[in-house]
Amino acid sequence: MASVSARNVFKRLILSNKCKKINVYGSTFCTGRNTRSTGSTQAAVEDDLTIADVRHRLINYMGLDRGYKPLQTSRSHLLSLLPTSQDELPPRKMNDSFASVIIPLKDDESLQEKYVTLKGYVRLGRLLEDMDIFAVWVAHKHIHNPKQKPEDNTPYVIVTVLVDQISFTSYQAQHNANIRLSGHVSWVGSSSMEIVVWLEQFAHGHWEKMTKALFLMAARNSTNDSPALVNSLVPENDREKEILLGGESRKKRRIQFQQQSLLKVVPNTEEQKVIHNTFLQTVDVRDPTIHKRVLPSNSMWMDEVSYSSIIFGQPEDRNLHNKIFGGFLMRNALELSWMAGSLYSKYRPELLHISDISFLKPVNVGSFINMHAHVVYTEQNYMQIIVFADVFDPVSSQTVTTNSFQFTYKTPADVLRIIPRSYSDAMLYIDGRRTFQHVMGLGTRA
């Protein structure tokens, strides 16, 4: 039997069709909460769900045990509720999945302590954690399964596949003002969903734009061992058609990028010239013994610029499925990359973009997680930093790479040029260059 709280969660999802209009990044959507009679923008949104409410409701909606248990209750009895064809599921609209929740920093001093930075701003890593769990909530709102009764727990498990791109504005969020997360499903496959997420902070009487992110989520069955079909997405107007086409375009780009991976094909002609010219700058062309490498001025060898940390995956860092929470990994990778950028540049770098965050394998609670940050590409006052997360088995001494993260930073002045010394470093250099050119709008990925 499903709990009463789970039934209430389902009812809230249905009732969310009651409309309160919110404008985010030029588009108007409806949320399910009523505004207060005061008409104040701040008063209207403070009545909404908080990110903590979302976490609790997801636990209830999925019928999960509270508190950490190494072995969780089986959800195999929910498998019969899943559809066998996408035709069994009614098409959905973008507004059906739209949600808006608050991080209530304004009046919660204990929460401020978790989010505040040395300079009084907001830790961006904490926001990544919130965006990840929020994207799960939006994905569940999109799914409408006729086989599922109001008293049933959901037979779906939603996992993060990758974060396509997160772009930041120049606005620096304060640690003592509310932050609003808004988002909706922007593209759907058979079992995957792209979620667009916006972050804004209430300041100076209006909502300041902070960031826009794209998450790719996968729907899995209740035992998390195979894909689960989700509702198709139908646009209602030209703007939504454009959004949907954008999602399809990004899907094609991801496929193309995988096909042109440096692990599958050689660098293109331009990239080969870049590698060769960089090599020539590190040798004396008059000396036939080309193995004598010399570092050019205002440069650093890539293999001498690596920063690491090791983390133990505690139960408090788990997600809804007893694995290490993807947002926790993103936060630690971001903070390591920022420290790497600061040590390399001697400045406090500004984060511009996060891209190509991939979740290759789940990470178990109790894992030893070794993170490595590498400065892989520089250009003027920009740095491209990649972070790899490896899970280390202390018994077998084997490591498995589970995640990779790309970060683009800007500094007040030019930084030292990074120079690859080996062929493997040259491949990291070219990959970082591709990512940098893409996120900065300077060229294609390949």
C-alpha positions as semicolon CSV with decimal commas, in nm:
position;residue;x (nm);y (nm);z (nm)
1;M;0,000;0,000;0,000
2;A;0,123;0,345;-0,085
3;S;0,148;0,594;0,198
4;V;-0,095;0,883;0,243
5;S;0,197;1,122;0,191
6;A;0,271;0,964;-0,148
7;R;-0,093;1,006;-0,249
8;N;-0,078;1,372;-0,144
9;V;0,231;1,426;-0,354
10;F;0,057;1,285;-0,659
11;K;-0,243;1,511;-0,599
12;R;-0,011;1,812;-0,576
13;L;0,138;1,721;-0,911
14;I;-0,211;1,712;-1,064
15;L;-0,318;2,033;-0,891
16;S;-0,010;2,205;-1,031
17;N;-0,213;2,278;-1,344
18;K;-0,368;2,573;-1,156
19;C;-0,195;2,869;-1,311
20;K;0,030;3,132;-1,163
21;K;0,222;3,310;-1,437
22;I;0,598;3,346;-1,401
23;N;0,825;3,505;-1,659
24;V;1,172;3,355;-1,691
25;Y;1,425;3,443;-1,958
26;G;1,159;3,596;-2,182
27;S;0,907;3,309;-2,162
28;T;0,589;3,300;-1,955
29;F;0,483;2,980;-1,775
30;C;0,229;2,874;-1,518
31;T;0,309;2,724;-1,181
32;G;0,068;2,554;-0,949
33;R;0,077;2,793;-0,654
34;N;-0,154;3,088;-0,602
35;T;-0,015;3,436;-0,548
36;R;-0,083;3,630;-0,233
37;S;-0,331;3,914;-0,250
38;T;-0,058;4,171;-0,186
39;G;0,054;4,153;-0,549
40;S;0,420;4,168;-0,442
41;T;0,653;3,960;-0,660
42;Q;0,859;3,857;-0,359
43;A;0,549;3,758;-0,162
44;A;0,417;3,554;-0,452
45;V;0,721;3,335;-0,494
46;E;0,795;3,289;-0,124
47;D;0,471;3,094;-0,101
48;D;0,616;2,829;-0,338
49;L;0,790;2,503;-0,268
50;T;1,143;2,513;-0,134
51;I;1,418;2,288;-0,264
52;A;1,401;2,099;0,068
53;D;1,027;2,036;0,008
54;V;1,114;1,888;-0,332
55;R;1,359;1,641;-0,176
56;H;1,100;1,524;0,078
57;R;0,823;1,492;-0,179
58;L;1,041;1,289;-0,413
59;I;1,113;1,044;-0,130
60;N;0,740;1,008;-0,064
61;Y;0,645;0,992;-0,432
62;M;0,893;0,710;-0,492
63;G;0,798;0,528;-0,172
64;L;1,155;0,520;-0,042
65;D;1,274;0,446;0,310
66;R;1,379;0,745;0,518
67;G;1,722;0,732;0,672
68;Y;2,019;0,541;0,536
69;K;1,984;0,165;0,495
70;P;2,249;-0,034;0,304
71;L;1,968;-0,246;0,156
72;Q;1,655;-0,059;0,052
73;T;1,305;-0,200;0,016
74;S;1,244;-0,362;-0,323
75;R;1,040;-0,167;-0,579
76;S;1,001;-0,460;-0,821
77;H;0,625;-0,477;-0,757
78;L;0,593;-0,146;-0,948
79;L;0,725;-0,289;-1,275
80;S;0,373;-0,387;-1,384
81;L;0,272;-0,019;-1,386
82;L;0,514;0,073;-1,663
83;P;0,391;0,115;-2,023
84;T;0,507;-0,122;-2,296
85;S;0,462;0,136;-2,572
86;Q;0,491;0,514;-2,586
87;D;0,146;0,512;-2,748
88;E;0,001;0,418;-2,407
89;L;0,116;0,754;-2,269
90;P;-0,068;1,080;-2,351
91;P;0,144;1,354;-2,514
92;R;0,252;1,630;-2,278
93;K;0,311;2,004;-2,312
94;M;0,606;2,204;-2,185
95;N;0,387;2,382;-1,936
96;D;0,285;2,047;-1,782
97;S;0,638;2,000;-1,647
98;F;0,711;2,361;-1,558
99;A;0,810;2,408;-1,195
100;S;0,947;2,687;-0,981
101;V;1,099;2,640;-0,636
102;I;1,286;2,858;-0,390
103;I;1,614;2,830;-0,202
104;P;1,505;3,035;0,102
105;L;1,833;3,208;0,188
106;K;1,673;3,538;0,292
107;D;1,553;3,432;0,637
108;D;1,731;3,098;0,702
109;E;2,066;3,170;0,868
110;S;2,160;2,802;0,897
111;L;2,108;2,763;0,523
112;Q;2,314;3,075;0,458
113;E;2,607;2,910;0,638
114;K;2,601;2,623;0,385
115;Y;2,592;2,851;0,081
116;V;2,812;3,149;0,175
117;T;3,160;3,200;0,026
118;L;3,456;3,385;0,176
119;K;3,347;3,702;-0,003
120;G;2,980;3,676;0,098
121;Y;2,859;3,538;-0,235
122;V;2,693;3,201;-0,303
123;R;2,887;2,877;-0,351
124;L;2,809;2,774;-0,708
125;G;2,876;2,410;-0,619
126;R;2,581;2,413;-0,380
127;L;2,361;2,544;-0,661
128;L;2,471;2,256;-0,885
129;E;2,341;2,013;-0,623
130;D;2,007;2,193;-0,613
131;M;1,978;2,209;-0,993
132;D;2,038;1,836;-1,020
133;I;1,761;1,737;-0,775
134;F;1,532;2,002;-0,927
135;A;1,582;1,851;-1,276
136;V;1,466;1,515;-1,134
137;W;1,152;1,685;-0,999
138;V;1,075;1,845;-1,337
139;A;1,122;1,511;-1,515
140;H;0,871;1,344;-1,281
141;K;0,622;1,625;-1,347
142;H;0,644;1,555;-1,720
143;I;0,553;1,189;-1,681
144;H;0,181;1,109;-1,676
145;N;0,117;0,735;-1,668
146;P;-0,250;0,623;-1,697
147;K;-0,160;0,288;-1,538
148;Q;-0,053;0,464;-1,220
149;K;-0,334;0,530;-0,972
150;P;-0,321;0,827;-0,732
151;E;-0,233;0,597;-0,442
152;D;0,055;0,429;-0,627
153;N;0,418;0,518;-0,592
154;T;0,589;0,602;-0,916
155;P;0,742;0,308;-1,106
156;Y;1,003;0,541;-1,256
157;V;1,360;0,613;-1,154
158;I;1,513;0,932;-1,298
159;V;1,891;0,952;-1,333
160;T;2,121;1,224;-1,468
161;V;2,297;1,120;-1,788
162;L;2,490;1,440;-1,855
163;V;2,487;1,814;-1,814
164;D;2,514;1,961;-2,163
165;Q;2,599;2,317;-2,069
166;I;2,564;2,567;-1,785
167;S;2,626;2,933;-1,868
168;F;2,664;3,205;-1,605
169;T;2,584;3,576;-1,620
170;S;2,809;3,837;-1,461
171;Y;2,569;3,875;-1,167
172;Q;2,724;3,760;-0,837
173;A;2,459;3,604;-0,616
174;Q;2,443;3,713;-0,252
175;H;2,420;3,459;0,028
176;N;2,128;3,632;0,208
177;A;1,864;3,667;-0,067
178;N;1,625;3,406;-0,205
179;I;1,715;3,216;-0,521
180;R;1,452;3,081;-0,758
181;L;1,495;2,769;-0,972
182;S;1,260;2,740;-1,269
183;G;1,252;2,489;-1,549
184;H;1,065;2,256;-1,780
185;V;1,118;1,967;-2,018
186;S;1,250;2,104;-2,349
187;W;1,298;1,783;-2,552
188;V;1,197;1,418;-2,519
189;G;1,319;1,092;-2,672
190;S;1,173;0,750;-2,597
191;S;1,315;0,730;-2,244
192;S;1,527;1,046;-2,215
193;M;1,435;1,405;-2,136
194;E;1,622;1,730;-2,172
195;I;1,549;1,973;-1,888
196;V;1,621;2,345;-1,910
197;V;1,681;2,508;-1,570
198;W;1,713;2,879;-1,485
199;L;1,845;3,034;-1,166
200;E;1,751;3,386;-1,055
201;Q;1,796;3,583;-0,735
202;F;1,557;3,842;-0,595
203;A;1,754;4,168;-0,561
204;H;1,676;4,539;-0,596
205;G;1,304;4,463;-0,635
206;H;1,330;4,222;-0,927
207;W;1,471;3,882;-1,027
208;E;1,833;3,895;-1,146
209;K;1,929;3,626;-1,398
210;M;2,212;3,403;-1,276
211;T;2,245;3,101;-1,499
212;K;2,081;2,872;-1,753
213;A;2,150;2,498;-1,761
214;L;2,062;2,197;-1,976
215;F;2,033;1,855;-1,810
216;L;1,981;1,528;-1,995
217;M;1,788;1,283;-1,776
218;A;1,708;0,918;-1,836
219;A;1,395;0,737;-1,717
220;R;1,460;0,390;-1,579
221;N;1,226;0,122;-1,449
222;S;1,155;0,081;-1,078
223;T;1,449;-0,157;-1,028
224;N;1,683;0,072;-1,224
225;D;1,804;-0,200;-1,461
226;S;1,646;-0,100;-1,794
227;P;1,502;0,209;-1,971
228;A;1,141;0,316;-1,916
229;L;0,924;0,488;-2,177
230;V;0,809;0,845;-2,115
231;N;0,543;1,073;-2,266
232;S;0,614;1,248;-2,593
233;L;0,633;1,629;-2,602
234;V;0,402;1,845;-2,818
235;P;0,480;2,215;-2,876
236;E;0,190;2,461;-2,848
237;N;0,333;2,758;-3,039
238;D;0,623;2,871;-3,260
239;R;0,843;2,950;-2,960
240;E;0,803;2,597;-2,822
241;K;0,868;2,451;-3,169
242;E;1,195;2,643;-3,169
243;I;1,284;2,509;-2,822
244;L;1,205;2,153;-2,931
245;L;1,416;2,189;-3,246
246;G;1,700;2,317;-3,029
247;G;1,685;2,000;-2,821
248;E;1,689;1,786;-3,134
249;S;1,986;1,983;-3,267
250;R;2,178;1,930;-2,942
251;K;2,106;1,557;-2,960
252;K;2,256;1,544;-3,311
253;R;2,556;1,746;-3,197
254;R;2,620;1,505;-2,910
255;I;2,609;1,210;-3,152
256;Q;2,844;1,389;-3,391
257;F;3,081;1,476;-3,107
258;Q;3,093;1,111;-2,997
259;Q;3,164;1,001;-3,354
260;Q;3,447;1,254;-3,383
261;S;3,597;1,176;-3,042
262;L;3,976;1,178;-3,038
263;L;3,957;0,822;-2,908
264;K;3,797;0,720;-3,240
265;V;3,941;0,945;-3,511
266;V;4,260;1,144;-3,566
267;P;4,255;1,523;-3,515
268;N;4,146;1,717;-3,821
269;T;4,394;1,899;-4,047
270;E;4,375;2,229;-3,859
271;E;4,421;2,056;-3,524
272;Q;4,721;1,860;-3,652
273;K;4,881;2,189;-3,754
274;V;4,812;2,331;-3,407
275;I;4,982;2,031;-3,244
276;H;5,282;2,043;-3,478
277;N;5,332;2,421;-3,449
278;T;5,312;2,396;-3,070
279;F;5,574;2,121;-3,079
280;L;5,808;2,327;-3,299
281;Q;5,794;2,609;-3,044
282;T;5,944;2,374;-2,783
283;V;6,247;2,250;-2,978
284;D;6,553;2,400;-3,146
285;V;6,483;2,341;-3,514
286;R;6,859;2,363;-3,583
287;D;6,924;2,064;-3,358
288;P;6,848;1,727;-3,525
289;T;6,790;1,565;-3,182
290;I;6,432;1,680;-3,154
291;H;6,378;1,509;-2,819
292;K;6,541;1,806;-2,639
293;R;6,235;2,003;-2,535
294;V;6,256;2,364;-2,415
295;L;5,966;2,542;-2,246
296;P;5,884;2,875;-2,417
297;S;5,865;3,190;-2,206
298;N;5,537;3,267;-2,027
299;S;5,435;2,902;-2,053
300;M;5,384;2,593;-1,838
301;W;5,406;2,224;-1,924
302;M;5,062;2,066;-1,897
303;D;5,190;1,762;-1,708
304;E;5,321;1,992;-1,433
305;V;4,980;2,152;-1,375
306;S;4,761;1,890;-1,208
307;Y;4,569;1,918;-0,881
308;S;4,403;1,633;-0,694
309;S;4,172;1,558;-0,403
310;I;4,038;1,237;-0,252
311;I;3,688;1,208;-0,107
312;F;3,515;0,931;0,084
313;G;3,153;0,882;-0,027
314;Q;2,953;0,904;0,294
315;P;2,585;0,800;0,328
316;E;2,486;1,168;0,368
317;D;2,613;1,223;0,012
318;R;2,379;0,963;-0,143
319;N;2,096;1,022;-0,388
320;L;1,746;0,871;-0,385
321;H;1,884;0,539;-0,512
322;N;2,160;0,482;-0,252
323;K;2,435;0,591;-0,491
324;I;2,656;0,897;-0,452
325;F;2,454;1,203;-0,555
326;G;2,559;1,347;-0,892
327;G;2,521;1,700;-0,758
328;F;2,771;1,620;-0,482
329;L;3,023;1,508;-0,744
330;M;2,959;1,823;-0,950
331;R;3,008;2,046;-0,646
332;N;3,340;1,889;-0,554
333;A;3,463;1,894;-0,915
334;L;3,370;2,260;-0,953
335;E;3,542;2,363;-0,631
336;L;3,856;2,168;-0,722
337;S;3,860;2,326;-1,070
338;W;3,827;2,674;-0,918
339;M;4,119;2,612;-0,685
340;A;4,323;2,477;-0,977
341;G;4,243;2,788;-1,181
342;S;4,328;3,016;-0,892
343;L;4,662;2,847;-0,826
344;Y;4,751;2,851;-1,196
345;S;4,649;3,210;-1,273
346;K;4,722;3,373;-0,931
347;Y;4,375;3,532;-0,952
348;R;4,025;3,452;-0,833
349;P;3,890;3,325;-1,168
350;E;3,534;3,390;-1,287
351;L;3,339;3,081;-1,393
352;L;3,179;3,133;-1,735
353;H;3,064;2,789;-1,848
354;I;3,029;2,431;-1,732
355;S;2,990;2,178;-2,013
356;D;3,005;1,812;-2,103
357;I;2,953;1,675;-1,753
358;S;2,920;1,303;-1,811
359;F;2,805;1,035;-1,567
360;L;2,966;0,720;-1,704
361;K;2,907;0,488;-1,407
362;P;2,722;0,512;-1,076
363;V;2,937;0,566;-0,767
364;N;2,863;0,350;-0,463
365;V;2,837;0,482;-0,109
366;G;3,167;0,406;0,066
367;S;3,376;0,467;-0,246
368;F;3,714;0,637;-0,248
369;I;3,670;0,913;-0,508
370;N;3,989;1,061;-0,650
371;M;3,943;1,383;-0,846
372;H;4,210;1,526;-1,079
373;A;4,196;1,877;-1,226
374;H;4,405;1,965;-1,534
375;V;4,448;2,298;-1,709
376;V;4,421;2,172;-2,068
377;Y;4,388;2,489;-2,276
378;T;4,455;2,860;-2,234
379;E;4,395;3,159;-2,459
380;Q;4,469;3,516;-2,346
381;N;4,286;3,547;-2,012
382;Y;4,079;3,229;-2,043
383;M;4,140;2,880;-1,905
384;Q;3,976;2,548;-1,992
385;I;3,998;2,304;-1,702
386;I;3,891;1,941;-1,707
387;V;3,826;1,734;-1,396
388;F;3,815;1,354;-1,392
389;A;3,657;1,155;-1,110
390;D;3,808;0,810;-1,051
391;V;3,674;0,551;-0,808
392;F;3,960;0,368;-0,636
393;D;3,922;0,013;-0,504
394;P;4,166;-0,019;-0,208
395;V;4,149;-0,400;-0,222
396;S;4,235;-0,452;-0,590
397;S;4,414;-0,115;-0,633
398;Q;4,212;-0,067;-0,954
399;T;4,061;0,265;-1,060
400;V;3,759;0,333;-1,282
401;T;3,682;0,675;-1,428
402;T;3,318;0,752;-1,352
403;N;3,281;1,119;-1,443
404;S;3,439;1,402;-1,641
405;F;3,367;1,774;-1,610
406;Q;3,465;2,072;-1,831
407;F;3,495;2,425;-1,684
408;T;3,569;2,754;-1,863
409;Y;3,718;3,038;-1,654
410;K;3,810;3,401;-1,715
411;T;4,075;3,601;-1,529
412;P;4,146;3,979;-1,509
413;A;4,473;3,942;-1,705
414;D;4,639;3,701;-1,947
415;V;4,751;3,368;-1,803
416;L;5,055;3,154;-1,880
417;R;5,017;2,950;-2,194
418;I;4,970;2,577;-2,133
419;I;5,195;2,354;-2,346
420;P;5,143;1,979;-2,401
421;R;5,461;1,773;-2,381
422;S;5,335;1,423;-2,469
423;Y;5,092;1,301;-2,734
424;S;4,828;1,220;-2,468
425;D;4,858;1,575;-2,335
426;A;4,823;1,703;-2,692
427;M;4,493;1,516;-2,720
428;L;4,371;1,677;-2,396
429;Y;4,482;2,012;-2,537
430;I;4,285;1,962;-2,860
431;D;3,978;1,840;-2,670
432;G;3,996;2,143;-2,440
433;R;4,037;2,371;-2,741
434;R;3,729;2,219;-2,905
435;T;3,522;2,271;-2,591
436;F;3,648;2,627;-2,544
437;Q;3,568;2,723;-2,904
438;H;3,221;2,573;-2,878
439;V;3,111;2,735;-2,551
440;M;3,259;3,072;-2,654
441;G;3,089;3,056;-2,994
442;L;3,420;3,059;-3,184
443;G;3,370;2,751;-3,400
444;T;3,239;2,398;-3,421
445;R;3,327;2,116;-3,188
446;A;3,528;1,927;-3,449
